Amino acid sequence: MLRGTVVTHRRRCGKPNCRCADGEVLHERVVLSYSEASRTRFVTLPKEVVEPVRLATARYRRARTRLETEGNSGLKALMSSLRSRP
């Protein structure tokens, strides 16, 4: 399980004679994007780990959704029991 999102990062390098200078063909790299201390961080992923990292981030999102659902159910049960008190 891994928190973050796998994205393709496209950018210009800034060199005036590079193929990316005209903005048509940008440099691409696959990265894991995550936040830490209110800042977005990127980790470049080698090709061989892209798919395992995608699967790990998907597991994290499913677990987070389940936890949110369970938490909402618990809150609903608490509110219901408090309303039924004399």
C-alpha positions in Angstrom: 0.0 0.0 0.0 1.4 3.4 -0.9 0.0 6.9 -0.6 0.2 9.0 -3.7 -0.6 9.1 -7.4 1.4 7.9 -10.4 1.4 10.6 -13.1 3.3 11.4 -16.3 5.2 14.7 -15.7 5.7 16.7 -18.9 7.9 19.8 -18.9 10.4 22.0 -20.8 14.0 21.9 -19.6 14.7 25.5 -20.4 17.6 25.0 -22.8 17.0 27.2 -25.9 18.3 24.6 -28.5 16.5 21.6 -27.0 13.7 19.7 -28.8 11.3 20.9 -26.1 12.0 24.6 -26.6 9.0 25.1 -29.0 6.7 23.4 -26.5 5.6 20.7 -29.0 7.6 17.7 -27.7 8.1 18.0 -24.0 10.3 15.8 -21.7 8.3 13.1 -20.0 8.9 11.1 -16.9 6.7 8.9 -14.8 6.6 10.0 -11.2 4.9 9.3 -7.9 3.3 12.5 -6.7 2.5 12.8 -3.0 2.2 15.5 -0.4 4.4 15.9 2.7 4.2 18.9 5.1 1.7 20.7 2.8 4.1 20.4 -0.2 3.8 18.3 -3.3 6.7 16.0 -3.8 7.7 13.9 -6.8 9.7 10.7 -7.0 10.9 9.6 -10.5 9.9 6.0 -11.1 12.0 3.5 -13.1 10.0 1.7 -15.7 10.1 -1.6 -13.9 8.4 -0.2 -10.8 5.7 1.9 -12.4 3.0 -0.9 -12.5 3.7 -2.2 -9.0 3.5 1.4 -7.6 0.2 2.0 -9.6 -1.2 -1.1 -7.9 0.0 -0.1 -4.5 -1.6 3.4 -4.8 -4.9 1.8 -6.0 -4.8 -0.4 -2.8 -4.3 2.7 -0.7 -7.3 4.5 -2.3 -9.5 1.4 -1.8 -8.5 1.2 1.9 -9.0 4.9 2.4 -12.5 4.6 0.9 -13.4 1.7 3.1 -12.1 3.5 6.2 -14.1 6.6 5.3 -17.2 4.4 4.9 -16.7 2.7 8.2 -16.1 6.0 9.9 -19.3 7.5 8.5 -21.3 4.4 9.6 -19.9 4.8 13.1 -20.8 8.4 13.2 -24.3 7.7 12.0 -24.7 5.0 14.7 -23.5 7.4 17.4 -25.9 10.2 16.2 -28.8 7.8 16.1 -28.1 6.5 19.6 -27.7 10.1 21.0 -31.1 11.1 19.4 -32.9 8.1 21.1 -31.7 9.0 24.6 -34.3 10.5 26.9 
